[in-house]
């Protein structure tokens, strides 16, 4: 507001100074002297210099620096520059100075406004240049991903050029036919024009169909390939990545952004080249028909460009907000569907519906704003087009009356002009659309280029593995809670052939130890050693074959029982599957299923009970013959018989390192080593009898836990 006030005051001061100088000039001028062109130009430049110096000295420090300086310079010197050029071209006829001042003021304001919106080197435009440079880099990366489809794209571009060239000549021969029919009729000329029209129409249609088919094939191949690459990159990320990124955002990148990314070349470049070739060709033909009308039509282009620049700024921002809002809505729906059992058990169906409705309403409101901006833009643009068409028809009538054009030429020109306006608008718009498509590619490349924070590039694969594990002064915080230490200088040794039980209150760090041992996260300090080597040195697939885990809430995937037991393994015999299922006490209930081992378990194993899923998960771990086995509350869903059989199967591997998180007294008492963990530290460790004799934290925790809730089990 202050800057506007400064400019208004500067205009008022300049008007006063200009009027005073003009008054002095009129008083000093005498009729006898006449009009001297050189002296007049000298006065013009001297007055401009004086006004510029005065305005800059008075308002330069208070004005909006760069904008004000450009405006003052242009405002003061525009009239002398114009007068110098006019005198050199048209002679010594004087111009009315007051009228020139008003015209110069308006012209300067319009020019500065146009410059600031489009080309000015302000911070915003510098950011825009950086954004465009980044978009160009991303665009070249997208093109490089199209390398396997170059043959399809080359063929599509050849047919594109043929379609455009044929299409350009159809209006030209349409005008020829009208001229032939309007003048003395000649059958041969008429037949030749009709043959050419038909040939060009057929060639355009055939080439356009081939072009579209080849482009669609290239898009489909590209989208499938990029989605596979993106999905492969996502599943290699560390677990902490999925805790910070919402599921809706990931699915949006896989579905919507990869589709937009594929359009950056195959569709947008298709439209860009087709439109550019048509525009150049039509302009050439239009100039041949009437260069005056062509010049008149092209006067609309700067206005269209300015409107498009303003519109694109607002539309792209709203478009991004709509995309983010849709991702939030998808995330809300995914959360409700994945947790449908919890939603049903707490009777929150209505609240989840309302939450999803709120997200959809946010998206609807953003779409309404976006579409309103587009509607206003289309209205203004079409009003400008209407004004240009009225002017073109008015001057066309004059040209026909004067014999400069024929009626057929006018028809051809109008046909070209209607397409030309759309083509120029498309050329301007397509850059914004390509920027939007490349923006989606930037999000995809962000995930493709992301390196997992947990290394998976180790190559150590020893022939034999003892399974000796050492936690050496581990300090760790979860990515979502960096200020809270889950483990604090934690040290622990797990020996082969022994069962170690981790006990303690919830949130003490037991599951964190398991997560670090499974390489779900990377500790901020310390190391975990397996047979004296850091875990990150081992080859990824080798490590997870030798170190297997069964979680408290096992996850099964849609497919057969056999597929879930052999998950991640190839060429696994049916006998080995049966053996693992028998060890997990799962063979009996599997044989009772409708199709046995070929029975589909449903999505996330929803067709099986909790205990059945738990036993299949145990079989999935045992079939790998792991040297280190981690059991996280796996007996919580098992009956006594199943638990006994699982314990017998584990006892049959005397050299195996076994790590157990459990609350059942029988399981804990059988452990060779019990480690009591609380607040991320080891408080006590030893056998059950040793810890009970100490009567320390383990003794108090055990008495408080089992005296109340597990009396029957103790007996």
N, C-alpha and C positions, 0 to 999 in steps of 0.2 A: 504493500500500500504506500509506503514511504517512497519507493522508487517511482511509482506512478505519479505521485505528487511532485517529485523533483522534475520529471519529464514535462508535466503540464506547466510548471513555473518556467522552465527553460523555453518552452514554446512561446509563452507570453512575453518573456524578456526579449526573445529573438524577434518577435513580431513588432515590438516597440522600437527596437534598434533598426530593423529593416525599414519601418515607416519613416523614422527620423532621417535615415540616410537617403531614402527616396525623395523625401521632402526637400532636403538640402540640394540634392542633384537637380530637381526641377527648378529650384530658385536660382541656381547658378547657370542653368542652361538658357541660352538665348536663341530666338528663331533664326538669327543670322548664321549661327554656327552650323545648323543642319545636323545630320546624323553621321557620326564617324564610327565605323565598325570597330576599328582597332582600339580607339579610346574607350568605346563602350565595353568591349571585352576586358580591357585592363581594369575598368571600374568594377565590373562583375567579380573578377577574381580578387581584387583588393577588398571589396565589401565582404566576400565570402571568408577571406582570411581573417578579417577583423571580427566578424561574427563568431567564427570558430574559436578564436583566441579568447574572446570575452566569455562565451558559454563554457568553455573548458576551464577557464580560470575561476569562474564563479561556482559552477556546479560539478566540476570534474571529481572533486574529492568526496562529494556526497552522493553522486549518482551511482547506479548499479554498474560499476566498472566497465566490463567488456561490452555489454549491451549498450550502455550510454555512450561510450566512445565511438562505437560503430554508427550509432544513430546520429550523433552530432556531426561527425565527419561527412556522412552521406547527405544529411539534411543541408549543410552549409554549401557543399561543393557540387550537388546534383545540378542546380540551375546553371552555374558557369560551364560545366561540362556539356550540358545539353545545348546551351546557347552557342558554345564554340563549334560543336559539330553541326548545328543547324546553319550557322553562318557560313561555314565552309562548304556545305552542300547546296544551300538554297539562296545564298547571296546576303545582302545587307539589310533586308527588311527587319525592322525592330519588332520585338515581342513585348506584350504588356507585362511589366515586371510583377505587379501585385498578383495577377492571375497565375503567373509562373510560380510565385511563392506558395500559394495554396495548393497547386498541383504537385509541386515538389514535396511539400509536407506530407500529403496523403500518400504519394508514391513511395517516399522514404519509409513511412510507417509500415506500409504493406510489404515493402522489400525486406525490412528488418525482421518483421514478423515471420515471413516465409523463411528467412535465413535461420532464425533462432529455432524454428520448428524442425528444419531439415538438416542444415549443414553446420550450425555453430559449434565451435570447439569447446563447449561447456563440459562440466563434469558428467552430466547426464549423457551427452552425446559421445564423450569418451568411453563411457560405460557401454553405450550402444555399439561403438566400433569394436570394443573388446568382445562383446557378445557376437557380433557378426564374424569376427576373426575366429572365435571359438567354433561358431556354426560352420564355417568353411572347413576347418580341420575335421570336425565330426562328419561333414558331408563326404570328404575324401575317404574317411574310414568306412563309411557305409558303402561307397563305390567299391572299395577293395574287397568287402565281403561279398559283393556280387560277382566275384571273379569266376566261380564255377558256372555262372549263367551268362557269361559274355556272348556266347554264340546265339542264345535266344535274344539277348538285347540287341545284338548287331542286326539280326534279321528283322526285329521289330522296328528299329530305326530306319532300315531300308524301306520297309513297307510304309512307314510314317511319311517319309519324304515323297514317295510315289502318291500316297493318298492326298497329301496337301497340294502337290503340283496339279493333280487332276482336278481337285476341288476348286482351285483358283480360277480356272478358265470357264467354269460353268456359267457364272454371271455375265462374263464377257460375251459368250455366244448367245445368252438370253437376250441381251441388248441388240446383238446382230439380227436375231430373228424378228424382233419388234421393228427395227429399221427396215428390214426387207418387206415386212407386211405393210408398213406405213407408206412405203414409196412404191415405185413401179415394180410389180411382182415378177421375180425371176425364179423359176422352178429349180434350176441347178444350184443357185446360191442358197435357196431355202433348204434344199435337200442336204447340201454339204454342211450347213450350219447345224441341222438336226442330227446328222451323223456324228459330227464332232461332239455335240452335247451328250449324246447317248454314250459315246466311247469314253468321254471323260467321267460321266456319272458312273458307269460300270466299273471303270478302273479305280475311282475313288472308293466305291463301296467295297470292292474286293480287297483292296489294299488296307482299308480301315479295319475290316474283319480280321485279316491275318495279323495286322499290327496288334489289335486288342487281344487276340488269342495268345500270341507270343508273350506279351507283357503280363497277362494273367498267369501263365505258366512260370515265368520268372519270379513273379511276386510270391506265388505259392511255394516254390522251391526255396526262395530266400527266407520267408517267414518260418517255415519248418526248420530250416538249418539254424537260424538264429535262436529260435526257442530252445532247441536242443542244447546249443552252446550255453545259453543263459541258465537253463536248468542245471546243466552240469557244473557251472560255476557256483550256483547257489548251494547245491548240496555239498560242495566242498568247503563251504564256509564253516567257521567255528560256531559252537552252540550259542555263544554270547551274541552273535550277529542276529540270530532269530529271536532273541529276547528283546532286542532294541528295535527291530523292524517288524511292523505289523503284517499279518498274513494278507490282508486286503491290498496292501501296497505291493507285495511280491506278486500276487495273482494279477494285479493291474499291469505290472511291467511285463509279465509273461503273455498276457492276452492282448491288451489294448496298445501298449507302447511298441511292441514288436510289429504290430500291424501298421501303425503310423510310421514306424521306421522303414518298413518295406516300401511305403509310398514315396519316400524321399527321392528315389531314383526312378523306379519303374513307372510311377504315375506322374509325379511332378515334372520330371525331366521330359517325359513323353508330352505332357501338356505344354511345357515351356518351349520345346523345339518346334512342335507343331504350330503353336501360336506365333512364334517368332518368324518361321518361314512364311506362314500365311500373311503376316503383317507386312513383311518386306515385299513380298510378291504383289499384294494388293495395293500397297502404296505406289509401286512402280506402274501398275496398270491405271490407278486413279490419276497419277500425274499425267499420263498419256491422254486420259479422257478430258481432264480440266485441271490445270495446275492451280488456278485461282480457288476453285472449290476445295481442292486438297489442302491448300494453305488455311482456308477458313475452318475446315474440319479439325486440323491439327491444333488450332487455338484452344481446343477443349482439353488437350492433354495435360498442360500444367495444372489446371484446376482439378482434374481427376487425380493427378499425382499427389497434390496437397491434401485432398480429402482422404485418399487412401492411406497416406502417412499418418494422419491424425487418427483415423479409424483403426488402423492396425495396432497402434500403441495401446489403445484401450481394449480392443478385442482379444489380443494375445494374453494380456494380464487376466482378463475374465476367463479365458479358455483354460488357463493353468489352474485357476481357482476351482473351476468346474471339475477338472480332472482329479484334483486332490480331494474334493468333496465326494466324488464317486468312489474313490478308494476308501474313504472313511465309511461310507455306506456299505460297501462290500465287506469291510472288516467287521462291522456290526452284525451283518447277516451271518458271516462265517463263524463268529464267536457263538452266536445263539444256536446255530445248527450243530456245531461240534460239541457244545455243552448242553444238548437237548435234554439229557437225563437230569442234569442239575436244574435246568429251567422248569422241567415238569415237577420235580420233587419239591421245589420251593414256590410253585404256583405263580411264576413270574412271566407267564406267556403274554399277558396284556402289557406289562411294563416293557418287555423286550420288543413287542410290536410297536409301542409308542416310541421307544428309542430309535428303532429303525425308521419309523415315520418321520421323526425329527431330522434324522440324517438326510432322508429323501427330500424333505421340505427345504433344507439348506441347499441341496443340489438344485431343486426346482427354482428357488429364488435367484440363485446365481445364473441359471440358464435364462430366466426371464430378463435379468439385467443384460446378459450377453446378447440375447435376441433383440432387445429394445435398441441397444447400440447399433446393431446391424440394420434394424428397420429404419432408424433415422438416417443412417448413412446411405441406404438404398434410396430413400425418398429424395435426399439432397442430390444424389448423383443422377437420378432419373429426371429431376427438374432441370438440371444442367444439360442433360442430353436432349430434353424437349426443346429448350431454348435454342440449342445448336441446330436442331432439325428445322425449326421454323426459319432461322436465318438462312440455312442452306437452301430450303425450298424457295424462299423469296429471291435470292440471287440466281438460282437456277432458272426461274421464270425469265429474269432479265437476260440471261445468257442465251436462252432458246429464242427469245424475241430478236436478239441481235445477231443470231445465226452462228454464235460461237460453239453451240452444242446441238446435237440432235436429240430427239426424244428417247431413242434407244440407248444413246450414251448416258443420258440422265438416269434411265432405269438401271443400267449396269452400275453407274456410280452410286446410286442409292443402295443397291444390294451390297456393294463393297463397303460402303460407309456403315451400314448397320452391323456388318461383321467386324469392321475395323474398330469400332468403339468397344465392342465386347472383347476383342483381342488385346487392345491396349490395356483395358481394365484387368484382364486375366494376367497379362505380363507383369503388371504392378502387383496384383494380388498374389501371384504364384510364389513370389519371393517370400512374402510373409507366411504362406502356407508351408513352403519348404523349411523356413526357419522353425515353424512349429513342429514339423516332422523331425527335423534334426534335433530339436529340443527333447523330443521323446527318445531319440537315439542316444542323447547324452545320458539320460537316466539308465538306459540299458547298458551302455558302455561303462557307466559307473560301477555296475555290478559285475560286468565281464572282466574289468581291470582290477577289481578288488582282490587283494592278496589275503588269504586267511591269516588271522593273528596267531593261530596255532599251526606250527609247521607240520607239513605232511610229506616233506621231500626227503626223508631219511632213506637209507639204502642198506642198513644192517640186517642180515638174515642168517643168523648162526644156525648150524645144523642141529645142535642140541641146545636146549634152554632149561636151566635149573629152576628158574622162577623165584629167585631171591630179590625182594623189593625193598628199597630204602627210601623213605621220605626224609630228605635232609634239609632241615631248617626252612620249611615251606611257609611263605607268606602270600596270602591270596585274598583278593576282593573281587566280587562279581562285577561285571561291566555295568550293570544297572544300579549297583550300590558301591561306587568306588571308595566312599569314605568309611565304609563298614568292613572291618577285617573279618573274613570268614575263618581263616586260619592264621595263627600268629606264631611264627618261628616253630612250626610243627615238625617233629621228627618221630619216625616210627620205622621198625624193621619187621618185614613179613618173611618168614623162613619157609623153604620148601618142605612139604610133608606135614605142615602144621595148619591148624584152623585158627584164625584170629577173628575174634568177635569184637566189633565196635559197639559200645553201649554209651548211653548218656542221654541227656534231655534233648528234646526237639530243638533244632536250630543250633546245636553245638558244633557241627562241622563234620558229622559222619558221612552224609551223602556228598559233601564237598570232596572228601578224600577219594570217594569212588569216581566222581566226575573228573578229577585231575588224573587219576590212574587210567581212566578211559580216554584221556587226551581230549575231553570236551572243552577244556579251558587250558590256559597257560598261566602258571604261577608267576606273580610279579617278582618273587625272590625265592631262591633255593632251587633244588632239583629233585626229581624222582628218578632213581636209578633201578634198572632191571638188569640183574647179573653184572652190576658195576658200570653199565652204560646208560647214559640219559635216554629217556623214552623217545625223545625227538630224533634220535639217531637210527631208530628201527624203521624198517620199511612199513608203510601204513597198513597194507593188507596183512602182512606177516604178524604185526603186533596185535591186530584185532582178531586174528585167528588163534593166537596163543593166549590172549587175555580176553576172556568172555565174561559177559555180565547178564544177569537176569534181574530186571527191575521189579519194584513193588507193584507197579501197574504196567504189565507187559503190553506192548502194542503188536497186534497182528495186522497183516495187510490182506486186502481182498484177494482171494485165490483159494486154492485147495489147502488141506492140512499138510500135505507133503510139501507144497511150495513154501509154506511158512516154516516148516522144520529145516528145510534145506536152503533157507533164505541166504543169499550171498555165496552159495557154493555151486560148483558145476560138477557134472559127472559123479553124482552121489548115488550109490546103489540103494535099492529098496531095502536090502537086508540091513544096511547100516542105519537107515531111517527107522526100521522096526526095532533095532537094538537100542537106539537112543530113546525111542518112545517107551520101550519097556523099562528102561532105567528111570524114566520120569513118571512111571505108573500112568502113562497115557494110552498105551496100546489097547487096553480093554475097552475104554469108552470110544476110542476111534473106530474100532471094529464094529461097534454097535451103531455107528452113524449110517445114513442111507447109502452113501457111496464109499464108506471107509476112508482111506487116505486121500481119495479124490473128492471128498465132500468140500463144498465151498463154505468158508467160515464167515462170509459176509463182510461188509465194510467195517474195518477196525475190529474184526472178530466178533461182531455184534450178535451172531447166531449161536455163540457158545457162552457158557457160564464163566464166572470169574475164575473158579478153580480149574476148569478145562483150559482156559487161555493160559493160566499160570503153568500148567504141566506141559503144554506145547512149547511155551517159552523156555522151560528148563530143558526139554529135548533139543530145542534149537541151539542151546549153548553146549550141551553134552556131545552132540554129534561132531563138534569141531575138535574134540579131544584136547581141550585147552590145558596149558600148564598152570595158568592162573585163572581161578574161577571166583567171580564176585557175585554174591547173593544178597540182594537188598530186600529184606522182609518178604522173601519168596514163599515162606511157609504160612503167611497170614491167611491165604485163601485155600490152603490144603487141609484135607481131613487127616486124621491120625495115621491111617494106613498109607496114604500117599506120602506123607512126611517121612514115615519110617523107611519106605522104599527108596526115596530120594537120598536119605542119609546113608543107606546101605550102598547105593551107587557111588556116592562120594567117597565112602570108606574103601571102595575097591581101587582107588587111585592113591596109593600111599605117598607118592612123590609130588602130588599136586599141592600148589599153594592156594589155600582157601581163605577168602575174606568174606565175613558174614556180618550183616547188620540185622539184628533181631531183638525182639523183646520177650520171646518165649524163654522161660527159665531153663527148660530141658536143653534147648539149643545152645544157650549160653554156657551152661555148666559143662558141656562136652568139649568146649573150645580149649585148645592148648594154650592160648593166650587171650586174655580179656583186656581190652584197652578202654578206659573210661575217658570220654572226650567231652569237654564243656568249654564254651566260649572260645572255641578254636584252638584249644591247647589240650595236651595229654596230662590228665591229673593223676591217674593211677594206671598201672598195668601189671599183669601177672595172671596166675591161674585163679580159678574161682575160690579155691580154699585159701590161697594166700591173701586175696583181697578181702575175704570175709574175716580172716584172722586180724587184719589191720584195723577193721571197723572204721574205715575212712569214708570217702565220698561214695565209693561203689556200694559199700555196705548200707549206707543210709538211703541211697537211691533205690537199691534192690528191695529193701524192707518197705519203703514207702510205695513202691510200684506193685509188688506182688502180695503184700499182706492184704491190700484192699481188693485187688482185681483178679488174682490168680491163685487163690487158696486151693482150689481143687487140683490145679496142675502141680502144685508143690507136693501134694500127698502121694 
